[in-house]
């Protein structure tokens, strides 16, 4: 299903039904920081939040839910591979998503997604690859690895 709710209402229901989870979320937010229009919860505090689906934590417990039947096309675009599958691709399965001034050129590639908000991205001879540029952040992953992106900590390895 698709859930629609005001953030304040969701948080009040989370506090009522999962107070420990709510407290952990509050800590991650309180220790986080803003970056323009983006908000980054504190990574260490965020990593300590127990994983539980919205269905179990709130929706199965709230008395203030309503169900509305709807017929529509839907894809749960929850990772980069799902976005790639939803985008228009060329004959080789390549897709380019340029936000802002981003540009990309693919040569001899198959099943490659490139998304860039600025720097030009050139990919040559690659297959089954996802490349995302967001400001000074760059992600390179395989479709199989795309599901694990949320496990990244932001730590620097040298």
N, C-alpha and C positions, 0 to 999 in steps of 0.2 A: 504494500500500500504506500500511499504518499501521505505524509503528515504535514499539516499546516497549522502553525500556532504562533502566537506572539512570544518572543524570547522571555519576557518577564513571566508569562503564564507557565511556560515550560520549566523555568527555573524554580518557580514556587511549587510546582508538582514534583520536581526532582527533590527539592528540600523535604517535602512531605513524605515521599515514598522511599527515597534513598539518601538519607541525611549524610551518611559517610561519603558517598559519592559526590554529593553537592558540596560538602566542605573541601574535598580535594580539588574540585573544579574552581571553587572560590580562591583557593591558595594559588593555583596555576595562573589565574587571571590577575590576582593582586600582585604577583611577582613578575608579571609579563610587562611588555612594553609596546608602544605604538611606533609605527614606521610609516608616516604619511597616512594613507587610508587603511593600512593593514594593521592588524593587532597580532602580536606573537605571544602566546602564553609561555610562561617559563618552562623550558624543555625538561628540566629535572623534575619539577613538580608535576608537569603534564604526564611524564612517563610513569608516575606513581598512581595515576588514576586507574582504578579497576575497570576493565573493559566489560561493558554490559550493553546490550542493544536497547534502543529507545523503546521497543516493543515491551520488553520485560520490565525495564526500570520504571517507565511511566505509563505507557498506553494501557497495559493490562491492569493497572491499579487506579487510574483516574476515573472519577465519576463524571467528568466533564468532557467526554469524547462523543463525537457523532460520526456516523459513517455516511458518506454520500457516494452512491454508485456512479461510475463514470466509465465511458468507453473512449480510450485514447491510446495512441502509440506511446510506448514508454521504454526507455532504456535507463537502467540505473548506472549512470556514468560515474563510477566510483574510483576509477583509476585511469591512467594514461592509455592503457591498451583499449579499454572500453570507449574512450574518446576517439581513438584511432578508428575503431570499428564503426563508429557512428558518423565519421566524416566521409566526405566524398574523396575517393582515391583515384589515382591514375590506373592504367592497365596493369602496372606492376605492384599495385597495392600500396603505393606511396601517398602520403598526405602531408600537406604543409599548412600549418595554422600560424599566420602571422598576426601578432597583436602589435599595435603601435607601428613602429618603423621596422619591425623585423623582416628579414629576407632569408630565403633559403634556396640552395641549388643542390639537386640530387643528380648524380651521374652514375649509371650502372647499378642502381639500388633496387631492392625488392623488399616490400613490407616495412618501410621506414616512415616514421612520423617525426616531423620537426615542428616545434613551436618555439617562436622567438619573439621577444618584445623589443628587440633592438639590434644586437650584433648579427651580422650575416653569418649563416651557418652553411657550410659546404660539406656534403657527405659523398664519398666516392666508394663504390663497390661494396657497400654494406647491405646486409640482409637482417631482417627481424630486429630492428633497433628503434628506440625512442630517444629523441634528443629534445630537451626542453631548456630554454634560456629565459630566465626571469631576473632582470636586473643583472647583478653580478653573480647570480646563482646559476649553475649549469648542472643538469641531470642527464646522465646517459644510462639507459637501462635496456634490457631485453624485454620483450612482452611478458615472459615468464617472471621476470624480476619486478615488473611494474607493480604487482600486488604488494610487494614488500617495502615500497617507498615510504610508507608511514612509519616503518621501524627505524628509519634513519634518525640519528640523534643530533646531527649538526656538528658533531665533533670533528676536529681537523686531524687527519692522519698524515704523518710525514715519514 
